[in-house]
Amino acid sequence: MNIDLDGQPAYAYTGGKPLDPALPGVVFVHGALHDHSVWILQSRYLAHHGHAVLALDLPAHGRSGGAPLGIEAAGRWVAAFVEASGLHRTALVGHSMGSLIALEAAAQLGARASALLMVGTAYPMKVSPKLLELCRRDVLAAIDLITALQHSTLAAKPSHPGPGFWNHGGNRVLARRTQRAYRTGNLFFDDFSACDAYAGLEAAAVRLKCPTTLVLGARDQMTPPQAVAPIVKALKPRVVTLPAGHNLMAEVPDGVLNAINEAVIAEPTA
């Protein structure tokens, strides 16, 4: 699905089905240096089981144009995409940087947001100054480092989407491609700086009208489970912990899908 937002192309994958705004929606928001493809299993399943799906490419990522945005501005962008799509009510699912953006979008949408799922999240989502310095000096080395940190094992089983697919290699290629496609700056630095700078949890929490679920990786080295205490205090979420690292959608795709299903199951499917 391609639309125009603020004079720039904006893209969302609809899971292989035409978008039907009358169905309950599920909007997916990727993390730093990623695009819509990280949600391929979950988005396709839900699109073929009674939901209207939008797996977004954020500005400057994948097929969406424009410049990278801070967390609050990206939340407004996601809410504007939802408005433009015609969805009446939708769950918002975000990973890592995308979890903070999904929080901001859900707060912006108010009663139109049916559920919020924050996958691989933390608050504050501080980034090591050494990592930011490395990305300025040698961004490919920084991508290799975060790829190692994002995964809890060298080869997760049963993996995703099937035998022969290597999570480390896939993540590295996606991050490099996304970084290189943004030719007017350092997308790695912009994305991770946006995470580091975000301080809007409390302001968003008072505007949030929907229940929240946290989906956490027990072996996550980037956003460890103990780093969610302020989110738990502010949002009173349901917490699901899975045997994975930071890249939960790849290491435990079915577990993530089950958590999403449980969060949206109360919503009507027709």
C-alpha positions as CSV (number, residue, x, y, z in Angstrom):
1,M,0.0,0.0,0.0
2,N,1.5,3.3,-1.1
3,I,0.1,6.7,0.1
4,D,1.4,10.3,0.2
5,L,2.2,11.8,3.6
6,D,3.5,15.3,3.8
7,G,4.5,15.2,0.2
8,Q,6.6,12.0,0.6
9,P,5.9,8.4,-0.4
10,A,4.8,6.2,2.5
11,Y,4.6,2.4,2.2
12,A,3.0,-0.3,4.2
13,Y,2.9,-4.1,3.5
14,T,-0.7,-5.4,3.9
15,G,0.2,-9.1,4.4
16,G,-0.7,-10.3,0.9
17,K,-4.4,-9.2,1.2
18,P,-6.1,-6.0,0.1
19,L,-6.6,-3.7,3.1
20,D,-10.2,-3.8,4.3
21,P,-10.6,-0.8,6.8
22,A,-13.8,-2.4,8.1
23,L,-11.8,-5.2,9.8
24,P,-10.0,-4.7,13.1
25,G,-6.5,-3.4,12.3
26,V,-3.0,-4.4,13.4
27,V,-0.3,-1.9,12.6
28,F,3.4,-3.0,12.9
29,V,6.2,-0.6,13.5
30,H,9.8,-1.8,12.9
31,G,12.9,-0.9,14.9
32,A,16.2,0.8,14.0
33,L,17.7,0.1,10.6
34,H,14.8,-2.3,9.8
35,D,11.8,-2.2,7.6
36,H,8.4,-3.9,7.3
37,S,9.9,-7.3,6.4
38,V,10.9,-8.1,10.0
39,W,7.2,-8.7,10.6
40,I,6.6,-11.0,7.6
41,L,5.3,-14.1,9.5
42,Q,3.1,-12.2,11.9
43,S,1.7,-9.7,9.4
44,R,0.8,-12.4,6.8
45,Y,-0.9,-14.6,9.4
46,L,-3.1,-11.9,10.8
47,A,-3.9,-10.6,7.3
48,H,-5.2,-14.0,6.4
49,H,-7.1,-14.4,9.7
50,G,-9.6,-11.6,9.8
51,H,-7.4,-8.5,10.3
52,A,-6.5,-5.4,8.3
53,V,-2.7,-5.3,8.4
54,L,-0.3,-2.4,7.9
55,A,3.4,-3.3,8.3
56,L,4.9,0.1,7.9
57,D,8.2,1.4,6.5
58,L,9.1,4.4,8.6
59,P,10.3,7.5,6.8
60,A,13.8,7.0,5.3
61,H,13.4,3.3,5.7
62,G,12.6,0.8,3.0
63,R,10.1,2.2,0.5
64,S,9.1,5.3,2.5
65,G,10.7,8.6,1.6
66,G,11.6,11.6,3.7
67,A,14.0,12.1,6.5
68,P,14.3,10.0,9.7
69,L,12.1,11.3,12.6
70,G,12.4,11.5,16.3
71,I,10.2,9.2,18.4
72,E,7.3,11.7,19.0
73,A,7.3,12.9,15.3
74,A,7.4,9.3,14.1
75,G,4.4,8.5,16.4
76,R,2.5,11.3,14.8
77,W,3.5,10.0,11.3
78,V,2.2,6.5,12.2
79,A,-1.1,8.0,13.5
80,A,-1.4,10.0,10.3
81,F,-0.9,6.8,8.2
82,V,-3.6,5.1,10.2
83,E,-5.9,8.0,9.6
84,A,-5.2,8.1,5.9
85,S,-5.8,4.3,5.6
86,G,-9.3,4.5,6.9
87,L,-8.8,2.0,9.7
88,H,-11.5,2.6,12.4
89,R,-9.8,0.8,15.2
90,T,-6.3,-0.8,15.4
91,A,-3.8,-2.5,17.6
92,L,-0.3,-1.2,17.4
93,V,2.7,-3.5,17.6
94,G,6.3,-2.1,17.8
95,H,9.7,-3.5,18.2
96,S,12.6,-1.8,20.0
97,M,12.7,1.8,18.6
98,G,9.3,1.0,17.0
99,S,7.9,0.1,20.5
100,L,8.4,3.7,21.6
101,I,6.9,5.0,18.3
102,A,3.9,2.6,18.7
103,L,3.4,4.0,22.2
104,E,3.3,7.6,20.9
105,A,1.0,6.6,18.0
106,A,-1.4,4.8,20.3
107,A,-1.5,7.9,22.6
108,Q,-2.2,10.1,19.6
109,L,-5.0,7.8,18.3
110,G,-6.8,7.6,21.7
111,A,-9.9,5.4,21.6
112,R,-9.1,4.3,18.0
113,A,-6.1,2.3,19.4
114,S,-7.4,-1.1,20.6
115,A,-4.2,-2.5,22.0
116,L,-0.5,-1.7,22.3
117,L,2.2,-4.3,22.2
118,M,5.8,-3.2,22.9
119,V,8.2,-5.9,21.8
120,G,11.9,-5.9,22.9
121,T,11.4,-2.6,24.7
122,A,13.0,-0.5,27.5
123,Y,12.7,2.9,29.0
124,P,14.7,5.0,29.0
125,M,16.2,3.3,25.8
126,K,19.7,4.6,26.3
127,V,22.4,3.8,23.8
128,S,26.1,3.4,24.7
129,P,28.2,6.4,23.7
130,K,30.8,4.0,22.5
131,L,28.3,2.4,20.1
132,L,27.3,5.9,18.8
133,E,30.9,6.8,18.3
134,L,31.6,3.5,16.5
135,C,28.8,4.1,14.1
136,R,30.3,7.5,13.2
137,R,33.7,6.0,12.7
138,D,32.8,2.6,11.1
139,V,29.1,2.0,10.6
140,L,29.5,-1.4,9.1
141,A,31.4,-2.5,12.2
142,A,28.6,-1.0,14.3
143,I,26.0,-3.0,12.4
144,D,28.0,-6.2,12.9
145,L,28.2,-5.5,16.7
146,I,24.4,-4.9,17.1
147,T,23.7,-8.0,15.0
148,A,25.7,-10.1,17.4
149,L,24.0,-8.4,20.4
150,Q,20.5,-8.8,18.9
151,H,20.6,-12.6,18.9
152,S,20.8,-15.0,21.8
153,T,22.3,-17.8,19.8
154,L,24.2,-18.3,16.6
155,A,21.4,-20.3,14.9
156,A,17.9,-20.2,16.5
157,K,15.7,-23.3,15.9
158,P,13.3,-23.7,14.2
159,S,14.2,-20.2,13.0
160,H,12.3,-18.2,10.4
161,P,11.1,-18.4,7.8
162,G,12.6,-21.9,7.4
163,P,15.7,-24.1,7.2
164,G,18.6,-22.5,5.5
165,F,17.7,-19.0,6.7
166,W,20.4,-17.4,9.0
167,N,19.1,-14.8,11.4
168,H,22.5,-13.1,11.8
169,G,23.1,-12.8,8.1
170,G,19.6,-11.7,7.3
171,N,19.7,-9.0,9.9
172,R,23.1,-7.8,8.8
173,V,22.1,-7.5,5.1
174,L,18.8,-5.7,6.0
175,A,20.6,-3.2,8.2
176,R,23.3,-2.5,5.6
177,R,20.8,-2.1,2.9
178,T,18.7,0.3,4.9
179,Q,21.7,2.3,6.0
180,R,23.1,2.6,2.4
181,A,19.7,3.6,0.9
182,Y,19.6,6.8,3.0
183,R,22.2,8.8,1.1
184,T,21.9,12.2,2.9
185,G,23.0,11.1,6.4
186,N,23.9,8.4,8.8
187,L,20.7,6.5,9.5
188,F,22.2,4.3,12.2
189,F,23.2,7.4,14.2
190,D,19.8,9.0,13.6
191,D,17.8,6.0,14.7
192,F,19.9,5.2,17.8
193,S,20.1,8.8,18.8
194,A,16.3,9.0,18.6
195,C,16.0,6.1,21.0
196,D,18.6,7.6,23.3
197,A,16.8,11.0,23.4
198,Y,13.3,9.8,24.0
199,A,11.8,11.0,27.3
200,G,8.1,10.9,26.6
201,L,6.8,7.9,28.5
202,E,4.9,9.7,31.2
203,A,3.3,12.2,28.9
204,A,2.2,9.5,26.5
205,A,0.9,7.3,29.3
206,V,-1.7,9.8,30.5
207,R,-3.2,9.9,26.9
208,L,-3.2,6.1,26.3
209,K,-6.7,4.6,26.2
210,C,-5.9,0.9,25.5
211,P,-4.3,-2.1,27.3
212,T,-0.6,-2.7,26.9
213,T,1.4,-5.9,26.5
214,L,5.2,-6.2,26.8
215,V,6.8,-9.0,24.9
216,L,10.3,-9.4,26.2
217,G,13.3,-11.7,25.4
218,A,14.7,-13.4,28.5
219,R,18.2,-13.3,27.0
220,D,17.9,-9.8,25.5
221,Q,21.2,-7.9,25.7
222,M,20.0,-4.7,24.1
223,T,16.8,-4.0,26.0
224,P,17.1,-6.4,29.0
225,P,13.9,-7.4,30.7
226,Q,14.8,-5.5,33.9
227,A,14.9,-2.3,31.9
228,V,11.1,-2.0,31.7
229,A,10.4,-1.0,35.3
230,P,9.3,2.6,34.4
231,I,7.0,1.2,31.7
232,V,5.4,-1.3,34.1
233,K,4.9,1.5,36.6
234,A,3.3,3.9,34.1
235,L,1.3,1.5,31.9
236,K,0.5,-1.5,34.2
237,P,1.0,-3.9,31.3
238,R,0.6,-7.6,30.8
239,V,4.1,-9.0,30.5
240,V,5.1,-12.0,28.2
241,T,8.7,-13.2,28.5
242,L,10.0,-15.5,25.7
243,P,13.2,-17.6,25.4
244,A,15.0,-15.2,23.0
245,G,17.3,-12.3,22.5
246,H,16.4,-8.9,21.2
247,N,15.3,-10.0,17.7
248,L,12.3,-11.9,19.0
249,M,10.3,-11.9,15.7
250,A,13.1,-14.0,14.1
251,E,14.1,-16.2,17.0
252,V,10.6,-17.0,18.4
253,P,8.2,-15.9,15.6
254,D,5.4,-18.1,16.8
255,G,5.7,-16.9,20.4
256,V,5.5,-13.3,19.2
257,L,2.5,-14.1,17.1
258,N,0.7,-15.9,20.0
259,A,1.3,-12.8,22.2
260,I,-0.2,-10.6,19.5
261,N,-3.2,-13.0,19.0
262,E,-3.9,-13.0,22.8
263,A,-3.8,-9.2,22.9
264,V,-6.2,-8.7,20.0
265,I,-8.5,-11.8,20.5
266,A,-11.2,-9.7,22.2
267,E,-11.6,-7.5,19.2
268,P,-14.3,-8.5,16.7
269,T,-13.0,-10.0,13.5
270,A,-15.9,-8.8,11.3
